[in-house]
Structure formats: structure tokens, C-alpha cells
Amino acid sequence: MKLLESGTILYHGSYCAVKNPDLDKCARFKDFGQGFYLTTSKEQAQSFAKISASKAKNRGLIPIQERFAHVSTFRVTDVTRLKVFAFETADIDWLHCIVAHRRNNAFTEIRNQMTSYDVISGKIANDNTNATILAYMGNVYGSMGSEQADAICISLLLPERLQDQFCFRSANALSKLEFVKSESVTLG
């Protein structure tokens, strides 16, 4: 897992170019809560940009005939005054944090602990892992939070294959991002 450092280049994939991230426009029930999500993987950002464009077309936010999505590039300017929490791997603590932010009444103590952080980083639970996490939340592997359910879910997620993500959760965190450029990604 890459740690957040000054000078780190991060990518954000979306249906539109994002130069000035706005926390009010960020969805609430994401992996690490409401925030602006970025990754060190340009390929992951490109993939997410295409998914975002598809969802935006279905919701009528962009025209059906739109041929491009966008990857916006940012440089982290200074991390010295940021409170950062990093999950080293996709383990039980990471899983419980993801579920706490996706389901309102699950693992509330973890969600409450995370509110004090400007940035949370860890492996990404993307569309490829969503079915596994939904099954976990539906108690398919046993009671959510049980040793058995946790072990089965983590083993199915193949955590070593997951990319990283950084959730910038505060205005202070966003102020440490410098927009570099935006590139178009062809939809196809």
C-alpha cells in the first residue's frame, strides 16, 4: 500500500473533468465515507471514469451519445498537517470500515473513530468486489462480523490484487491537492 506523501500523483476518474473538488457533491455511502476519491493507478481511474460515465448517462446527467469520460490528475502538495489513517492491507479492520460506511447501522464505533481523519487510504472495494461485500452484508457467509464471515469474505476478495484508494474527507485535505491536468478517456 502506497503511503500518502507530499508530491504523490493521484488520479480521479469521472464522467466530467474535476479541477476543484467539492465535498458537497461527493456521495455519502462510499468505502471510507463521503469524500473525494483518488488512486495512484491511472488505469483504475480510467476504468472508474468509464463506469461513472455509464451511470451518468443512465441518470440523465450527460447525453447518451457522449463519447468521453475524464481522468483528472492531482499532486499532493503537503501532508504535514493532515490527519491520515492508512489501512496497510484489505484485512478485517478494513472490511469493517468499508461496511460501516456503506451500511448506516453497522460497525458504528468504527465509523465514529474515522470521523476525525482528513484522509483515509486503503485498498479499493470496486465493482469487481461489490458482490462479495454485498453477500457479506447480507450474512451469506455467516453473521456479519463473525470470525467465519470475516475470513470467508476476505479470502474471496483476493486483497493482494486490489488497487489503492485515497479518500480526501475534509476541506483541509482538499486544500492539499493541486490540479495538474485532465485527460479524456474514450468510451467504447
Helices and strands as residue ranges (DSSP letters): E 9-14, G 23-25, E 36-38, H 42-58, E 68-76, E 84-86, H 92-102, H 108-114, E 119-123, H 127-137, H 147-157, G 159-161, E 164-168, H 171-174, E 177-186
